């Protein structure tokens, strides 16, 4: 069975190599009109990595951060090799002289295009709440008054304490600031010395 990082890395490498090859083919036929197609290709590449990693974060996959880090490195190198092959076959018979640039700058750019969106996707996906399991039975809703005073859609208030009941002494934090300022600390049971006026 393939590791999670290998699967993610190879799929992202194929997606990146295909996008770069299509961009190279597009630039042959439309050399001045590349802004829109380049923006769309980058959005698709970022979206695939972010969505897949967000799903991993949402599902709580173990070791997902490390898997996406290694996958980005694999995707960078493999997409560089696949891009040179794809460009040689489909665009302009590129030779092995392009392999050096594809394995350095191209691989680094592709790795970052996987790593950064994957990190954001993992962050967002791990914070999205999962739905409650369906094996729990939902609580029945009572529309009738059961004698406890609570009905659907009404606010429940706590019961009032009797008028003669002793109230608990407030903590020093809950007392008003004026009351806290008037008390001075004592040392070992001695009363404090008078304040100078």
C-alpha positions as CSV (number, residue, x, y, z in Angstrom):
1,X,0.0,0.0,0.0
2,X,1.3,3.4,-0.9
3,X,1.9,5.9,1.8
4,X,-0.3,9.0,2.1
5,X,2.6,11.3,1.1
6,X,3.4,9.2,-2.0
7,X,-0.2,9.2,-3.2
8,X,-0.6,13.0,-2.6
9,X,2.8,13.8,-4.1
10,X,2.3,11.8,-7.3
11,X,-1.2,13.1,-7.9
12,X,-0.2,16.7,-7.3
13,X,2.9,16.2,-9.6
14,X,0.7,15.0,-12.4
15,X,-1.7,17.9,-11.9
16,X,1.2,20.4,-11.9
17,X,2.9,18.9,-14.9
18,X,-0.3,18.8,-16.9
19,X,-1.1,22.5,-16.0
20,X,2.5,23.6,-16.9
21,X,2.4,21.7,-20.2
22,X,-1.0,23.2,-21.1
23,X,0.3,26.7,-20.3
24,X,3.4,26.0,-22.5
25,X,1.1,24.8,-25.3
26,X,-1.2,27.8,-24.9
27,X,1.8,30.2,-25.0
28,X,2.7,28.8,-28.4
29,X,-0.6,29.7,-30.0
30,X,-1.4,32.8,-27.9
31,X,1.9,34.5,-26.9
32,X,0.3,37.8,-25.8
33,X,-2.9,36.5,-24.1
34,X,-1.7,34.5,-21.1
35,X,-2.9,36.4,-18.1
36,X,-6.3,34.8,-17.7
37,X,-5.2,31.2,-18.5
38,X,-2.2,31.5,-16.1
39,X,-4.4,32.9,-13.3
40,X,-7.0,30.1,-13.8
41,X,-4.2,27.4,-13.8
42,X,-2.7,28.8,-10.6
43,X,-6.1,28.9,-9.0
44,X,-6.8,25.3,-9.9
45,X,-3.4,24.2,-8.6
46,X,-3.8,26.0,-5.3
47,X,-7.5,24.9,-5.0
48,X,-6.7,21.2,-5.5
49,X,-4.0,21.2,-2.8
50,X,-6.0,23.4,-0.4
51,X,-9.2,21.3,-0.8
52,X,-7.5,17.9,-0.4
53,X,-5.5,19.0,2.6
54,X,-8.6,20.6,4.2
55,X,-10.4,17.3,3.8
56,X,-7.5,15.5,5.5
57,X,-7.6,18.0,8.3
58,X,-11.3,17.7,8.7
59,X,-11.2,13.9,8.8
60,X,-8.3,14.0,11.3
61,X,-5.9,11.9,9.3
62,X,-2.9,11.0,11.5
63,X,0.5,12.6,10.6
64,X,-1.2,14.7,7.9
65,X,1.3,17.6,8.2
66,X,4.3,15.5,7.6
67,X,2.5,13.7,4.7
68,X,1.8,17.0,3.0
69,X,5.3,18.3,3.5
70,X,6.9,15.2,1.9
71,X,4.2,15.2,-0.8
72,X,5.1,18.8,-1.7
73,X,8.8,17.8,-2.1
74,X,7.9,14.8,-4.2
75,X,5.4,16.8,-6.3
76,X,8.1,19.5,-7.0
77,X,10.7,17.1,-8.3
78,X,8.3,14.7,-10.2
79,X,6.3,17.5,-11.8
80,X,9.6,19.0,-13.1
81,X,10.5,15.8,-14.8
82,X,7.0,15.2,-16.1
83,X,6.9,18.8,-17.4
84,X,10.0,18.4,-19.4
85,X,8.7,15.1,-20.8
86,X,5.3,16.6,-21.6
87,X,6.8,19.7,-23.2
88,X,9.1,17.5,-25.3
89,X,6.2,15.3,-26.5
90,X,3.4,17.8,-26.9
91,X,4.9,21.3,-27.4
92,X,8.4,21.8,-28.9
93,X,10.7,18.8,-28.6
94,X,12.4,20.2,-25.5
95,X,15.6,18.3,-24.7
96,X,17.3,17.3,-21.5
97,X,18.9,20.8,-21.3
98,X,15.7,22.0,-19.7
99,X,15.8,19.4,-17.0
100,X,18.2,21.4,-14.8
101,X,15.9,24.4,-14.6
102,X,12.9,22.2,-14.1
103,X,14.5,20.4,-11.2
104,X,15.7,23.5,-9.4
105,X,13.5,26.6,-9.8
106,X,10.6,24.8,-11.3
107,X,10.6,22.1,-8.6
108,X,10.9,24.7,-5.9
109,X,8.0,26.7,-7.2
110,X,5.8,23.6,-7.6
111,X,6.7,22.5,-4.1
112,X,5.6,25.8,-2.7
113,X,2.4,25.7,-4.7
114,X,1.6,22.5,-2.9
115,X,3.0,23.2,0.5
116,X,1.5,26.7,1.2
117,X,-2.1,25.9,0.2
118,X,-1.9,22.5,1.9
119,X,-0.8,24.2,5.2
120,X,-3.7,26.6,5.0
121,X,-6.1,23.8,4.1
122,X,-4.9,21.7,7.1
123,X,-5.3,24.7,9.4
124,X,-8.8,25.5,8.2
125,X,-9.9,21.8,7.8
126,X,-8.9,20.9,11.3
127,X,-11.0,23.7,12.7
128,X,-14.2,22.9,10.8
129,X,-16.6,21.0,13.0
130,X,-17.5,17.5,12.1
131,X,-21.2,16.5,12.1
132,X,-22.5,14.6,15.0
133,X,-22.5,10.8,14.6
134,X,-25.8,9.5,13.3
135,X,-26.0,6.5,15.6
136,X,-27.2,8.8,18.5
137,X,-31.0,9.1,18.7
138,X,-32.3,12.6,18.5
139,X,-34.1,13.9,21.6
140,X,-37.9,13.8,21.1
141,X,-39.5,17.3,20.9
142,X,-42.4,17.8,23.2
143,X,-44.9,20.4,22.1
144,X,-47.1,19.8,25.2
145,X,-46.5,21.3,28.6
146,X,-45.0,18.6,30.8
147,X,-45.6,20.5,34.1
148,X,-42.0,21.7,34.4
149,X,-42.8,25.1,32.9
150,X,-40.6,24.7,29.8
151,X,-42.1,24.7,26.4
152,X,-40.5,24.8,23.0
153,X,-39.5,28.3,22.1
154,X,-39.7,29.8,25.6
155,X,-36.9,31.0,27.7
156,X,-36.2,29.1,30.9
157,X,-35.2,31.3,33.9
158,X,-33.6,29.9,37.0
159,X,-35.8,29.7,40.1
160,X,-35.7,32.7,42.4
161,X,-34.1,32.3,45.9
162,X,-36.3,32.9,48.9
163,X,-36.1,36.4,50.4
164,X,-34.6,35.3,53.8
165,X,-31.9,33.0,52.4
166,X,-28.4,34.0,53.3
167,X,-26.3,35.3,50.4
168,X,-22.8,33.9,49.9
169,X,-20.0,36.3,50.6
170,X,-18.5,37.7,47.4
171,X,-15.0,36.9,46.5
172,X,-12.4,39.8,46.5
173,X,-12.5,39.8,42.7
174,X,-16.2,40.2,42.5
175,X,-16.4,43.1,45.0
176,X,-16.5,46.6,43.5
177,X,-13.1,48.3,43.0
178,X,-13.9,50.9,45.7
179,X,-14.5,48.2,48.3
180,X,-11.2,46.4,47.4
181,X,-9.2,49.6,47.6
182,X,-10.4,50.4,51.2
183,X,-9.0,47.1,52.6
184,X,-5.3,46.9,53.4
185,X,-3.6,43.6,53.8
186,X,-2.5,42.6,57.3
187,X,0.7,40.9,58.3
188,X,0.3,37.8,60.6
189,X,-2.9,38.9,62.2
190,X,-1.7,42.5,63.0
191,X,-3.9,45.4,62.1
192,X,-2.5,47.7,59.5
193,X,-0.9,50.9,60.4
194,X,-2.8,54.1,59.7
195,X,-2.4,55.6,56.3
196,X,-0.7,59.0,56.1
197,X,-3.0,61.7,54.9
